[in-house]
Amino acid sequence: MKPAKRPDGVTIIAIIEFVFAAPFFLGALAIPLFAVPGLVMYTRSPMGVLAPLFGLAIGMLFSAAFGVLFVIAGVGMLNMRNWARIMTIVLAILMLPGFPVGTLLGVVALWYLFQDEVKVLFDQGSYTSTPMPGQED
């Protein structure tokens, strides 16, 4: 039995996940580059810096963690892993409050990932990648 071809919709969702990871990584990098120097420069007391620094560190960790989650989900989607489908559903739900782009992409991803044909393909867990020109069977 020949494995199924990965649907283009799955590839598009994976690419969108990679694109969504980028701002999270950039945000995690921006905190130490921009927020911390400003905080240190304009805080009068050295002890007054600790609580805001702790908050910024937590924000940086959350931002980086979400970036990693989007990358992991994207890689799993490209490999047609059922856990990645579930992870993408959770991430799509979390994207819904991000009006208008997050809402639109979240709704489309949820609609697509709940299609019966897509669920069956992920349950099978096997696919063939789209052949490059000149690499036909």
Residue, then its C-alpha position, 0 to 999 in steps of 0.5 A: m500500500k502506497p502512503a498518502k501524499r501530505p496535503d498542501g493544507v498541512t504544509i501551509i499550516a506548518i509554514i504558518e506555524f514557523v512564521f508565527a514562531a519568529p515574533f516570539f523569538l524576536g520578542a524574547l531577544a528584544i527584552p534583554l536588548f531594549a527593556v532591561p537597559g532602560l529599566v536599569m538606567y531609569t530605576r533609582s534603587p538597585m533593589g527596585v530593579l529586581a522585581p521588574l527584572f524577574g517579570l521581564a525574565i518570565g516574559m522572555l521565557f514564555s515568549a521563547a517557549f511559545g516560539v519553541l512550541f510553534v516550531i515543534a508543532g510545525v515540524g510534527m505537522l510536516n511529518m504528519r504526526n497526530w500529536a502535532r495535529i492536536m498541538t496545532i489545534v491547541l495553538a490555534i485556539l490560543m491564537l483566536p484572541g489575536f484579532p484579526v490575523g490570529t483569529l482568521l488563521g486560528v479559525v481556518a486551522l481549526w476548521y481544516l484540522f477537524q476535517d474527517e479526511v485530514k484526521v484519517l491521514f494523521d491517524q495513518g501517520s504515513y505520507t509521501s512528500t511532494p516529489m521535486p521536479g525530476q524525482e518522479d517514482 
